[in-house]
Amino acid sequence: MTTADTIATVELGTDGPRVGVQGLGCMGMSEFYGDTDERAARDTLDAALEAGVTLLDTADAYGRGANEEFLAPFVRAHRDEITLATKFALVRTDDPHYRGISNDPAYIRTAVEASLRRLGTDVIDLYYMHRRDPAVPLAESIGALAELVQQGKVKQLGLSEVTGPELREAYAVHPIAALQSEWSLFSRDVEKSAVGAAADLGVTLVPYSPLGRGFLTGAFTDAGEELTEGDYRQRQPRFSGDNARTNAALLEPVRAIAAAHGATAAQVALAWVQQRAEVHGLTVVPIPGTRKRARLLENVAATRLTLTSDELAALEPIAARVAGDRYPDMSSTAAAREE
Ligand SMILES: NC(=O)c1ccc[n+]([C@@H]2O[C@H](COP(=O)([O-])OP(=O)(O)OC[C@H]3O[C@@H](n4cnc5c(N)ncnc54)[C@H](OP(=O)(O)O)[C@@H]3O)[C@@H](O)[C@H]2O)c1
């Protein structure tokens, strides 16, 4: 791909760097969505860079460090061409379903060193707090993160799954470049307060799971039956039993709009996030996750798809009709602190 074929760029936060308008979620390359073909995953990373997808997203929790280690050779080879984002706060054990949360300053100082080591780099471009622990004052955690910026270990700060008021509180301690929260045709609770706060502050919204963890691609008709053993989505309420069948039926307008554009359902879902952000006056960099070059290219092409206002109106009712929560346990999400 030549430079002319690469995607547009936007500024991350209010003082850069510029990144491609779509990033790449790398989580599935190590865990959660079934078996991974390492060669295909590495080829996907190459395709991303060729297409101008420069924001790469990982976390210490993905594969309990394995995803950061997997990325290390790519990071080494392309350090100055990518914007590397990772996260701390989700504490895992041998129990694959256990999730603790730590926002303690001492924990943050240990976690950053471990991520730097696994990634094989001396600086993280964007360091997110993956989940909020309300027991620790935000000012303490953000204060500790600000020290990492001063020490040159981290360039910019991000938060994930925080409410609008929490984002404002954190920003008052230190500028926050990005808010990473779930935002898609199926998941719009972020629009309640976080999106408005991000727009006001100039924080870039990084929608995670913009394809509804694959559901919005039309891959499932009866997900509970179709997911393979060990796929993390088997535990997701939206992917099981009656919910899964109800949610599959909601995709009818998505498929119709896709057909009208000669596009795919995935592309319509991605174009929707991009255009929904415009309505809110926001900069967004969605991070669809894929382990396949062809899908990466398909997703990237969605940055050039524009939906009409009639089409946006037809998609509007979907989120309110979705059956099932985003997580089996919603207690650590921003939504749980907004009710
Ligand atoms: N901050 C948080 O709490 C949080 C939570 C979840 C995820 N994330 C981040 O967000 C990223 C993206 O979210 P996600 O991976 O959960 O969900 P997603 O991007 O909504 O969907 C990923 C799923 O869709 C499939 N897919 C991707 N493109 C496709 C296409 N064009 N056609 C058909 N299927 C397609 C992928 O399969 P293949 O890989 O087989 O293509 C994968 O199963 C993650 O990688 C992670 O970095 C953050």
The ligand as a Tripos MOL2 file, in Angstrom:
@<TRIPOS>MOLECULE
LIG
   48    52     1     0     0
SMALL
NO_CHARGES

@<TRIPOS>ATOM
      1 N1        -10.6510   -1.4540   27.8720 N.am      1 LIG1
      2 C1        -11.3150   -2.5830   27.9690 C.2       1 LIG1
      3 O1        -11.8800   -2.9250   29.0100 O.2       1 LIG1
      4 C2        -11.3890   -3.4930   26.7700 C.ar      1 LIG1
      5 C3        -12.2960   -4.5620   26.7420 C.ar      1 LIG1
      6 C4        -12.3570   -5.3660   25.5930 C.ar      1 LIG1
      7 C5        -11.5050   -5.1030   24.5210 C.ar      1 LIG1
      8 N2        -10.6070   -4.0670   24.5810 N.ar      1 LIG1
      9 C6         -9.7110   -3.7480   23.4560 C.3       1 LIG1
     10 O2        -10.5090   -3.4840   22.3240 O.3       1 LIG1
     11 C7        -10.0930   -4.3010   21.2340 C.3       1 LIG1
     12 C8        -11.2660   -4.6300   20.3280 C.3       1 LIG1
     13 O3        -12.3060   -5.2230   21.0480 O.3       1 LIG1
     14 P1        -12.7060   -6.7610   20.8700 P.3       1 LIG1
     15 O4        -11.5960   -7.4850   20.1970 O.co2     1 LIG1
     16 O5        -13.1720   -7.1860   22.1950 O.co2     1 LIG1
     17 O6        -14.0010   -6.7430   19.9880 O.3       1 LIG1
     18 P2        -14.3850   -6.2690   18.5000 P.3       1 LIG1
     19 O7        -13.3090   -5.4730   17.9270 O.co2     1 LIG1
     20 O8        -15.7250   -5.6760   18.6370 O.co2     1 LIG1
     21 O9        -14.5480   -7.6670   17.7580 O.3       1 LIG1
     22 C9        -13.4990   -8.5730   17.6170 C.3       1 LIG1
     23 C10       -14.0520   -9.8480   17.0270 C.3       1 LIG1
     24 O10       -14.5600   -9.5850   15.7160 O.3       1 LIG1
     25 C11       -13.9030  -10.3990   14.7580 C.3       1 LIG1
     26 N3        -13.7150   -9.5380   13.5690 N.ar      1 LIG1
     27 C12       -12.9500   -8.4390   13.4560 C.ar      1 LIG1
     28 N4        -13.0910   -7.8730   12.2400 N.ar      1 LIG1
     29 C13       -13.9700   -8.6360   11.5610 C.ar      1 LIG1
     30 C14       -14.5310   -8.5710   10.2710 C.ar      1 LIG1
     31 N5        -14.2180   -7.5850    9.4230 N.pl3     1 LIG1
     32 N6        -15.3990   -9.5480    9.8880 N.ar      1 LIG1
     33 C15       -15.7420  -10.5500   10.7360 C.ar      1 LIG1
     34 N7        -15.2460  -10.6570   11.9800 N.ar      1 LIG1
     35 C16       -14.3750   -9.7100   12.3950 C.ar      1 LIG1
     36 C17       -12.6330  -10.8510   15.4010 C.3       1 LIG1
     37 O11       -12.2490  -12.1270   14.9660 O.3       1 LIG1
     38 P3        -10.8090  -12.4030   14.2560 P.3       1 LIG1
     39 O12        -9.7650  -11.9780   15.2170 O.co2     1 LIG1
     40 O13       -10.8550  -13.8660   14.0380 O.co2     1 LIG1
     41 O14       -10.8260  -11.5850   13.0130 O.co2     1 LIG1
     42 C18       -13.0270  -10.9270   16.8840 C.3       1 LIG1
     43 O15       -13.6710  -12.1530   17.1500 O.3       1 LIG1
     44 C19        -9.4450   -5.5130   21.9150 C.3       1 LIG1
     45 O16        -8.5770   -6.1850   21.0380 O.3       1 LIG1
     46 C20        -8.7580   -4.8690   23.0910 C.3       1 LIG1
     47 O17        -7.5190   -4.3540   22.6870 O.3       1 LIG1
     48 C21       -10.5530   -3.2580   25.7010 C.ar      1 LIG1
@<TRIPOS>BOND
     1     1     2 1
     2     2     3 2
     3     2     4 1
     4     4     5 ar
     5     4    48 ar
     6     5     6 ar
     7     6     7 ar
     8     7     8 ar
     9     8     9 1
    10     8    48 ar
    11     9    10 1
    12     9    46 1
    13    10    11 1
    14    11    12 1
    15    11    44 1
    16    12    13 1
    17    13    14 1
    18    14    15 2
    19    14    16 1
    20    14    17 1
    21    17    18 1
    22    18    19 2
    23    18    20 1
    24    18    21 1
    25    21    22 1
    26    22    23 1
    27    23    24 1
    28    23    42 1
    29    24    25 1
    30    25    26 1
    31    25    36 1
    32    26    27 ar
    33    26    35 ar
    34    27    28 ar
    35    28    29 ar
    36    29    30 ar
    37    29    35 ar
    38    30    31 1
    39    30    32 ar
    40    32    33 ar
    41    33    34 ar
    42    34    35 ar
    43    36    37 1
    44    36    42 1
    45    37    38 1
    46    38    39 2
    47    38    40 1
    48    38    41 1
    49    42    43 1
    50    44    45 1
    51    44    46 1
    52    46    47 1
@<TRIPOS>SUBSTRUCTURE
     1 LIG1         1 GROUP 0 **** ****
